[in-house]
Amino acid sequence: MDATPSPSAPLRPEFQQALQEALQRYETPFYAYDLTRIHSRVKALRQSFPRARLLYAMKANPRLGILRRLRGWGVGLEAVSLGEVLRAYRAGYTPEEVLLNGPVKTPAMLEELRGAGLPILGVDSMADLERIARLLPGAKVILRVNPDLPIATHDHLATGRGESKFGILAAEVPASVRRAKQAGLEFLGLHLHLGSALESLEDFQEGYRVLEALYESIGPTQVLNLGGGFGLNFDPAQVSEAAQKLADTFGAQLWLEPGRYLVAEAGVLLTRVWGTKRTRRNYLLVDAGMMTLLRPMLYGAQHPVIPLYEGPEVRAWDLAGPVCESGDVLARNVPLPTPKEGDALAILQAGAYGSSMSSNYLDHPRPLEILWNGAEWEVLRRPQSLEALLAEEA
Ligand SMILES: *Cc1c(COP(=O)(O)O)cnc(C)c1O
């Protein structure tokens, strides 16, 4: 693994100072978020796409305290499970403000939605289409296109490749749209989500071309959903004109589903060093690990790390978590001063797919999550208790 990248944009000084205060009050590991930073990302996206409807992909970070803020700013939600839809409603969202995607929608799930309030549904396969038509006649649907493109990102994140499990191949889309209408569904339009952490302009351009070619057979639609996937080193403004133009071709409202882009850089994971060790590498032994932040292990994701202490002699360290798996290393080759026991580190760009992918592996409770609102720390989620961990067991 290469050295971890330096932060594309460092923390705001006010937030970094608030982190020092949080470290006095709370035990590590914990997640901390900067609300101002989330808001500025929403505003930046609005500026680039003034006519688009934004649907935040809540799997990036589903804390209710964040969802309520987003709703206040007029951002809708994109969900991919029943639980997420119910969570969206708990945050105050109404069904028409929520889009449910995802490759598998069971009959039980669809029945439950009938009672709870029916969101807009993203159709991902013919099986999905037929089941929705049978159980939820008249439902509003969009249809996900598999553009069958090479997509430059980690294999696990490339949803727009022909080999991926997502969407309906473009050649089959016209017949699927006819079938949706004939089966009594309200067809709103097409959906394209190419993958996550994308940084190549060409991937977006080629994806848009696939949709453009479908216009001739599909005709005008109400909606054109171009998904999310904006990587942290990609400025979505680069595609704003092409995206809007494509939506205009369809006479459709443009929808976007940003996840990572809105929250990744607003979040940090705070951890403390409880020792150093030398094997064939230099390790810092820290209290956060794969159970707190899975991305390094799952995708080889590289998160910048900054020291919140001063010390002598900067050299390269690997951050070893507490889990008994040799892959439980949060970062490699991080240049850091020599720490004392208990010194703190901030793992950056951890606001997206950090806490939402955390687990209880080895009976580690879920960590505390706090939000800096500009004046004080708000607790978004208390640390999980041992009682909560054991609650479902006989
Ligand atoms: C995960 C997901 C997103 C958000 O992806 P990001 O890379 O976080 O922007 C958007 N749309 C769909 C369908 C998704 O599954």
PDBQT file of the ligand as one rigid body, heavy atoms in Angstrom, charges set to zero:
ROOT
HETATM    1  C1  LIG A 401     -24.391   4.347  -2.811  1.00  0.00    +0.000 C 
HETATM    2  C2  LIG A 401     -25.239   4.944  -3.853  1.00  0.00    +0.000 A 
HETATM    3  C3  LIG A 401     -25.158   6.311  -4.119  1.00  0.00    +0.000 A 
HETATM    4  C4  LIG A 401     -24.159   7.229  -3.474  1.00  0.00    +0.000 C 
HETATM    5  O1  LIG A 401     -22.856   6.973  -3.874  1.00  0.00    +0.000 OA
HETATM    6  P1  LIG A 401     -21.681   7.971  -3.432  1.00  0.00    +0.000 P 
HETATM    7  O2  LIG A 401     -20.471   7.383  -4.030  1.00  0.00    +0.000 OA
HETATM    8  O3  LIG A 401     -21.642   7.967  -1.947  1.00  0.00    +0.000 OA
HETATM    9  O4  LIG A 401     -22.027   9.317  -3.970  1.00  0.00    +0.000 OA
HETATM   10  C5  LIG A 401     -26.040   6.835  -5.048  1.00  0.00    +0.000 A 
HETATM   11  N1  LIG A 401     -26.925   6.047  -5.716  1.00  0.00    +0.000 NA
HETATM   12  C6  LIG A 401     -27.004   4.728  -5.481  1.00  0.00    +0.000 A 
HETATM   13  C7  LIG A 401     -27.995   3.923  -6.228  1.00  0.00    +0.000 C 
HETATM   14  C8  LIG A 401     -26.165   4.128  -4.550  1.00  0.00    +0.000 A 
HETATM   15  O5  LIG A 401     -26.242   2.806  -4.343  1.00  0.00    +0.000 OA
ENDROOT
TORSDOF 0
